[in-house]
Amino acid sequence: MTTDQLKSLIFSAGADLCGIAPVERFSQAPEGFRPTDIHSACKSVVVFAKRLPFGAASAKSCVPYTIANTIITQEVDLLTLDICRRLEDAGLVAIPIPSDDPYEHWEAEQSYGRAILSLRHAAYLAGLGSLGKNTLLINNTYGNMIQLGAVLVDVELAGDAIADYDGCLEDCRLCLDACPANALDGETVNQQLCRPLSIFKNEKGYYLKKCFQCRMICPNATGIEQHHN
């Protein structure tokens, strides 16, 4: 299967974005969290995304965003499995990576979890965007309103060029200053500070995405192309 054929397959399955990162690009990833730590025969990481409607983040209530975020995560996981089946039918070995939970690494004292593969870094290495100060991937067309997924494959594919644009405006601090928990420093997010609001349990027992200021306040939230047009 050629790179173009693989991408065509993924777009036909329902992805809005797709990029490829050769496994060699992950040499600087932490040991234990590289693609070859998940599947030793991995040669390429195929990263894709589906668009999240910005209107869900514009409501005064956090419920619309919560349900949109929950469903799109499920959609990307279903898309991941569909892509794996299609690639297996084409003779490839394909390993699914979850779009969010579950993960194995957990540091209880810091409320710190780490996925088996960082999808935002994988997406950056696959040319899908640049990393913003809010720690989110920012794509030139869809901004940060995307949900990422990935599949590891056992064939060498042509890698996409790393994005040559900056997702953040020069000297912009909007996301840093808007964070009610002061969880952002421009490089990382303090999960212990972020979790109480980003995964909030109300009296009824529902888990709500109560805070997503860092996503919606970004001037390039809906795309760098839109911002400059």
C-alpha positions as CSV (number, residue, x, y, z in Angstrom):
1,M,0.0,0.0,0.0
2,T,1.3,3.4,-1.0
3,T,1.2,6.5,1.3
4,D,-1.4,8.1,-1.0
5,Q,-3.6,4.9,-0.9
6,L,-3.4,4.8,2.9
7,K,-4.4,8.4,3.3
8,S,-7.2,8.0,0.8
9,L,-8.5,5.0,2.9
10,I,-8.4,7.1,6.1
11,F,-10.2,10.0,4.6
12,S,-12.8,7.7,3.2
13,A,-13.3,6.3,6.7
14,G,-14.3,9.7,7.9
15,A,-11.1,11.5,9.1
16,D,-10.9,15.3,8.6
17,L,-7.1,15.4,8.8
18,C,-4.3,12.8,8.3
19,G,-0.5,12.9,8.6
20,I,2.3,10.4,8.8
21,A,5.4,10.4,11.0
22,P,8.2,7.9,10.5
23,V,9.1,6.1,13.7
24,E,12.6,7.7,13.7
25,R,11.0,11.1,14.5
26,F,10.1,9.8,18.0
27,S,13.7,9.3,19.1
28,Q,13.4,12.2,21.6
29,A,10.2,10.8,23.2
30,P,10.5,9.6,26.8
31,E,11.7,6.0,27.1
32,G,8.8,3.7,27.5
33,F,6.5,6.0,25.6
34,R,7.8,5.6,22.1
35,P,5.9,3.8,19.3
36,T,8.3,0.9,19.3
37,D,7.7,0.5,23.1
38,I,4.1,-0.3,22.1
39,H,4.8,-2.4,19.0
40,S,8.5,-3.3,18.3
41,A,7.8,-3.7,14.5
42,C,6.3,-0.2,14.1
43,K,7.8,1.7,11.2
44,S,5.3,4.6,10.8
45,V,2.7,6.4,13.0
46,V,-0.4,7.4,11.1
47,V,-2.2,10.3,12.9
48,F,-5.6,11.6,12.1
49,A,-8.3,13.9,13.5
50,K,-12.0,14.7,13.5
51,R,-13.3,18.3,13.9
52,L,-15.1,19.4,17.0
53,P,-17.8,22.0,16.4
54,F,-16.8,25.3,18.0
55,G,-20.4,26.1,18.9
56,A,-20.2,23.5,21.6
57,A,-17.6,25.6,23.4
58,S,-19.5,28.9,22.9
59,A,-22.4,28.0,25.2
60,K,-22.7,29.5,28.7
61,S,-23.4,26.0,30.0
62,C,-20.6,23.4,30.0
63,V,-23.0,20.6,29.1
64,P,-22.9,21.1,25.3
65,Y,-19.1,21.0,25.3
66,T,-19.1,18.0,27.7
67,I,-21.3,15.9,25.4
68,A,-19.5,17.0,22.2
69,N,-16.2,16.2,23.7
70,T,-17.4,12.8,25.0
71,I,-19.0,11.8,21.7
72,I,-16.2,12.9,19.5
73,T,-13.7,10.9,21.6
74,Q,-15.9,7.9,21.1
75,E,-16.1,8.7,17.3
76,V,-12.4,8.9,17.0
77,D,-11.9,5.6,18.8
78,L,-14.5,3.9,16.5
79,L,-12.7,5.5,13.5
80,T,-9.4,4.1,14.8
81,L,-10.8,0.6,15.0
82,D,-12.4,0.9,11.5
83,I,-9.0,2.1,10.1
84,C,-7.2,-0.9,11.8
85,R,-9.7,-3.3,10.2
86,R,-9.3,-1.8,6.8
87,L,-5.5,-1.8,7.0
88,E,-5.5,-5.4,8.2
89,D,-7.6,-6.3,5.2
90,A,-4.9,-4.7,3.0
91,G,-2.3,-6.9,4.7
92,L,-0.8,-4.5,7.2
93,V,-0.4,-4.9,11.0
94,A,-2.2,-2.0,12.6
95,I,-2.1,-1.1,16.3
96,P,-4.9,1.2,17.7
97,I,-4.0,4.0,20.0
98,P,-6.8,5.4,22.2
99,S,-7.9,8.9,21.7
100,D,-8.0,9.6,25.4
101,D,-8.4,7.0,28.2
102,P,-7.2,4.4,29.2
103,Y,-3.5,4.7,30.1
104,E,-1.2,2.8,32.4
105,H,1.1,5.5,33.9
106,W,-0.4,7.2,36.9
107,E,1.3,9.2,39.7
108,A,-1.4,9.6,42.4
109,E,0.4,12.2,44.5
110,Q,0.5,14.6,41.5
111,S,-2.7,13.4,39.9
112,Y,-0.5,12.9,36.8
113,G,-1.3,10.5,34.0
114,R,0.6,9.9,30.8
115,A,-0.8,8.2,27.7
116,I,1.0,5.3,26.1
117,L,1.7,7.7,23.2
118,S,1.4,11.4,23.3
119,L,-1.1,12.1,20.5
120,R,-0.4,15.9,20.4
121,H,3.3,15.3,19.9
122,A,2.6,12.5,17.4
123,A,0.4,14.9,15.5
124,Y,3.1,17.6,15.5
125,L,5.6,15.0,14.2
126,A,3.1,14.0,11.5
127,G,2.8,17.6,10.3
128,L,-0.8,18.2,11.5
129,G,0.0,21.4,13.4
130,S,2.1,23.2,16.0
131,L,1.9,23.0,19.7
132,G,0.4,26.1,21.5
133,K,1.1,27.6,24.9
134,N,-2.2,26.0,25.9
135,T,-0.5,22.6,25.2
136,L,-3.1,21.9,22.5
137,L,-2.2,21.1,18.9
138,I,-3.2,24.0,16.6
139,N,-3.9,23.1,13.0
140,N,-3.9,25.8,10.3
141,T,-7.4,24.9,9.0
142,Y,-9.3,23.7,12.1
143,G,-7.4,25.4,14.9
144,N,-7.4,23.5,18.2
145,M,-11.0,22.2,17.8
146,I,-9.9,18.7,16.8
147,Q,-9.8,15.3,18.5
148,L,-6.7,13.1,17.6
149,G,-6.3,9.4,17.0
150,A,-3.5,7.3,15.7
151,V,-2.6,3.9,14.4
152,L,0.9,2.2,14.4
153,V,1.8,0.3,11.2
154,D,4.6,-2.0,10.3
155,V,5.5,-0.5,7.0
156,E,7.7,2.5,6.0
157,L,5.7,5.4,4.7
158,A,6.7,8.8,3.5
159,G,6.5,11.3,6.3
160,D,4.7,14.6,6.1
161,A,6.6,17.8,6.5
162,I,6.6,19.3,10.0
163,A,4.3,22.3,10.2
164,D,6.2,25.6,9.5
165,Y,3.7,27.9,11.1
166,D,3.3,29.0,14.8
167,G,0.0,28.3,16.3
168,C,0.3,31.1,18.8
169,L,0.4,34.8,18.1
170,E,3.6,36.6,19.1
171,D,3.6,37.6,22.8
172,C,0.0,36.2,23.3
173,R,-0.8,35.2,26.9
174,L,-4.5,34.9,26.7
175,C,-4.7,31.2,27.6
176,L,-2.1,31.5,30.3
177,D,-3.9,34.5,32.0
178,A,-7.4,33.0,31.5
179,C,-6.7,29.7,33.2
180,P,-8.6,29.9,36.6
181,A,-6.3,27.3,38.1
182,N,-3.0,28.8,36.9
183,A,-2.2,25.4,35.5
184,L,-0.4,26.6,32.3
185,D,3.2,27.9,32.1
186,G,3.4,28.0,28.3
187,E,5.2,24.6,28.0
188,T,3.2,22.2,30.0
189,V,0.0,21.8,32.1
190,N,-0.1,21.1,35.8
191,Q,-2.6,18.2,35.8
192,Q,-3.1,18.4,39.5
193,L,-4.4,22.0,39.2
194,C,-6.3,21.4,36.0
195,R,-8.2,18.2,36.7
196,P,-10.7,19.5,39.4
197,L,-12.2,21.8,36.8
198,S,-11.6,20.0,33.5
199,I,-13.1,16.8,35.0
200,F,-15.7,18.1,37.4
201,K,-18.1,15.8,39.2
202,N,-21.4,17.5,40.2
203,E,-23.8,16.5,42.9
204,K,-25.8,14.3,40.6
205,G,-22.6,12.3,39.8
206,Y,-22.1,13.6,36.2
207,Y,-18.6,14.2,35.1
208,L,-18.5,17.6,33.4
209,K,-15.9,19.4,31.3
210,K,-16.4,22.5,33.4
211,C,-13.4,24.4,32.2
212,F,-12.0,24.7,28.6
213,Q,-11.0,28.3,28.7
214,C,-7.5,27.5,27.2
215,R,-9.2,26.1,24.1
216,M,-11.9,28.6,23.3
217,I,-10.0,31.8,24.2
218,C,-7.2,31.1,21.7
219,P,-7.4,33.6,18.8
220,N,-6.6,30.7,16.5
221,A,-9.1,28.3,18.0
222,T,-10.9,27.8,14.8
223,G,-7.9,27.9,12.5
224,I,-5.0,30.1,11.6
225,E,-6.2,30.5,8.0
226,Q,-9.5,31.9,9.3
227,H,-7.8,34.2,11.7
228,H,-5.7,35.8,9.0
229,N,-8.4,36.0,6.3
